[in-house]
Amino acid sequence: MISYVTIGTNDVRKAEAFYGPLLASQGVTKLFDHPNGGVVFGKDGRLVLGALTPFDRNEATVGNGTMIALDMPSREAVDAFHAKALELGGSCEGAPGERGPGFYMAYFRDPEGNKLCACKLG
């Protein structure tokens, strides 16, 4: 079971400018600035995602083969979330569509190259 995820960033302002409006489209808002560098977002008092500078102060890099899937309430929400990600400077890694029976997904990368998926299962 996943509690929350963090994504490494080398540019906190750029990450906040991308994730703030993107996550707000699903009711997720900024909770606080992280004391070690970064920003944390949540919903209903729960952490959802942090865009953080690495604790070891080395450069943040993209995990090859790593992807974060975010559950959406509907197929229309998948479409809208994907479009918002592209509008905010993300790049398409797979347009919205059914990937198998009951698996509706859309893939994108944030401006720093992290791969995410918006999905509606079932």
C-alpha positions in Angstrom: 0.0 0.0 0.0 1.4 3.4 -1.0 1.1 6.2 1.5 2.7 9.0 -0.6 5.5 9.5 -3.1 8.4 11.9 -3.6 9.9 13.1 -6.8 13.4 14.5 -6.9 13.8 18.0 -8.3 16.8 20.3 -9.1 14.5 23.4 -9.4 11.9 23.7 -6.6 10.2 26.7 -8.2 9.8 24.9 -11.5 8.4 21.8 -9.8 5.9 23.8 -7.7 4.8 25.7 -10.8 4.1 22.3 -12.5 2.7 20.2 -9.7 0.7 23.0 -7.9 -1.8 23.6 -10.7 -1.7 20.0 -12.0 -2.5 18.5 -8.6 -5.0 21.3 -7.8 -7.1 20.0 -10.7 -7.8 16.9 -8.4 -8.3 18.9 -5.2 -4.7 18.4 -4.0 -3.1 21.5 -2.6 0.3 22.6 -1.2 0.6 21.6 2.5 4.1 23.1 3.2 7.5 23.9 2.1 9.9 21.1 3.1 12.6 22.2 5.4 15.3 20.4 3.4 14.2 22.0 0.1 11.0 21.3 -1.8 7.3 21.4 -1.5 4.7 18.9 -0.2 1.2 18.5 -1.5 -1.8 16.7 0.1 -5.5 16.3 0.3 -7.9 15.8 3.2 -5.0 16.1 5.7 -3.0 13.3 4.0 0.3 13.6 2.2 0.1 12.8 -1.6 3.3 13.9 -3.3 6.5 15.8 -2.5 8.8 17.4 -5.0 12.0 17.5 -3.1 15.7 18.2 -3.5 17.6 15.0 -2.7 18.6 14.7 1.0 22.2 13.9 0.1 22.4 17.2 -1.9 23.5 15.3 -5.0 21.7 16.1 -8.3 18.2 14.7 -8.7 18.0 12.2 -11.5 15.1 10.4 -13.2 14.7 6.7 -12.2 14.9 4.7 -15.4 11.8 2.4 -15.3 10.3 4.3 -12.4 6.7 5.6 -12.8 4.1 6.9 -10.5 0.4 6.2 -11.2 -2.2 8.5 -9.9 -5.8 7.3 -9.6 -8.4 9.4 -11.2 -12.2 9.4 -10.5 -13.2 9.0 -14.2 -11.9 8.6 -17.8 -12.7 12.2 -18.4 -10.5 13.1 -15.4 -7.7 11.1 -16.9 -8.0 13.0 -20.2 -8.2 16.4 -18.4 -5.2 15.6 -16.1 -3.0 14.5 -19.0 -4.0 17.7 -21.0 -3.2 19.8 -18.0 0.2 18.2 -17.6 1.1 18.9 -21.2 -0.2 22.5 -20.8 2.1 23.0 -17.9 5.2 21.9 -19.8 5.0 18.1 -19.4 5.6 15.8 -22.4 3.4 13.0 -23.7 4.5 9.4 -23.1 1.3 7.9 -24.2 -2.1 9.5 -25.1 -5.1 8.7 -23.0 -6.7 5.4 -24.0 -7.6 1.9 -22.9 -4.6 -0.3 -22.4 -6.6 -3.4 -21.5 -10.1 -4.3 -20.4 -10.9 -1.7 -17.7 -7.5 -0.1 -17.8 -7.8 3.5 -19.0 -4.4 5.3 -18.8 -2.4 8.3 -20.0 1.3 8.8 -19.6 3.4 11.9 -19.3 6.7 13.2 -18.0 7.1 16.3 -15.9 9.5 19.1 -17.0 12.4 17.3 -15.3 11.7 13.9 -16.9 9.9 12.0 -14.1 7.3 9.7 -15.6 3.7 9.6 -14.3 0.5 7.9 -15.3 -3.1 9.2 -14.8 -5.3 6.1 -14.6 -8.9 5.0 -14.1 -9.1 1.3 -13.3 -12.3 -0.5 -13.7 
